[in-house]
């Protein structure tokens, strides 16, 4: 997000970004990979490599909200909508 504020796009300088970190449990990631026809060995290797990046991101908590995506699309969308409404309400934009 910092790079957006330091970009050469001045219109981004007045925007307050709110980061929402959406995490998916490994079991769900694996199930979705299988459904897509991904090779399990490739999935495991990719998951291991990406886990290092996500672990770092989580430890440094550069996000304001953390949503666990372990339910239906509708339930997660409702969580996200609630966050957006709360943020808009806090800023007086709703």
C-alpha positions in Angstrom: 0.0 0.0 0.0 2.9 2.4 0.7 4.0 2.2 -2.9 0.5 3.5 -4.0 1.0 6.6 -1.9 4.4 7.2 -3.3 3.5 6.5 -6.9 3.5 8.9 -9.7 -0.3 9.1 -9.6 -1.1 12.1 -7.5 -4.8 11.2 -7.4 -3.8 8.3 -5.1 -2.2 10.6 -2.5 -5.6 11.6 -1.0 -7.0 8.1 -0.7 -6.9 6.3 2.7 -6.5 2.6 1.9 -7.9 0.0 4.3 -6.2 -3.3 4.1 -8.3 -6.4 4.5 -6.3 -9.6 4.7 -8.3 -12.6 3.6 -6.9 -15.9 4.7 -7.9 -19.4 3.5 -7.2 -22.5 5.5 -4.8 -25.0 4.0 -7.5 -27.7 3.8 -9.7 -25.4 1.8 -6.8 -24.4 -0.5 -6.0 -28.0 -1.1 -9.6 -29.0 -1.8 -10.0 -26.1 -4.3 -6.7 -27.1 -6.0 -7.9 -30.7 -6.4 -11.2 -29.4 -7.8 -9.3 -27.3 -10.4 -7.2 -30.4 -11.3 -3.9 -29.1 -9.9 -1.1 -31.5 -9.2 -0.9 -32.1 -5.5 2.9 -32.1 -5.5 2.9 -28.7 -7.2 0.3 -27.4 -4.8 2.3 -28.5 -1.8 5.4 -26.9 -3.1 3.6 -23.7 -4.0 1.8 -23.6 -0.7 5.0 -24.0 1.3 6.7 -21.2 -0.7 3.7 -18.9 -0.3 3.3 -19.7 3.4 6.7 -18.0 4.1 5.5 -14.8 2.5 2.1 -14.9 4.2 3.7 -15.7 7.6 5.9 -12.6 7.3 2.9 -10.5 6.3 0.8 -11.8 9.2 3.6 -11.3 11.7 4.0 -7.7 10.7 0.2 -7.1 10.7 0.1 -4.4 8.0 -3.6 -4.9 7.7 -6.5 -3.5 9.7 -8.8 -6.4 9.2 -8.3 -10.2 9.0 -11.1 -12.3 7.5 -10.9 -16.0 7.6 -12.4 -17.4 4.4 -13.6 -20.8 5.8 -17.3 -20.6 4.8 -19.5 -19.9 1.8 -18.9 -17.1 -0.6 -22.0 -15.3 0.6 -20.9 -15.4 4.2 -17.5 -14.0 3.4 -19.0 -11.4 1.2 -21.2 -10.3 4.1 -18.2 -10.0 6.3 -16.5 -7.8 3.8 -19.6 -5.7 3.3 -19.8 -5.2 7.0 -16.2 -4.0 7.2 -16.8 -1.6 4.3 -19.9 -0.2 5.8 -18.2 0.2 9.2 -15.3 2.1 7.5 -17.6 4.3 5.5 -19.7 5.0 8.6 -16.5 5.9 10.6 -15.4 8.4 8.0 -18.9 9.9 7.6 -19.2 8.7 4.0 -22.3 6.6 4.5 
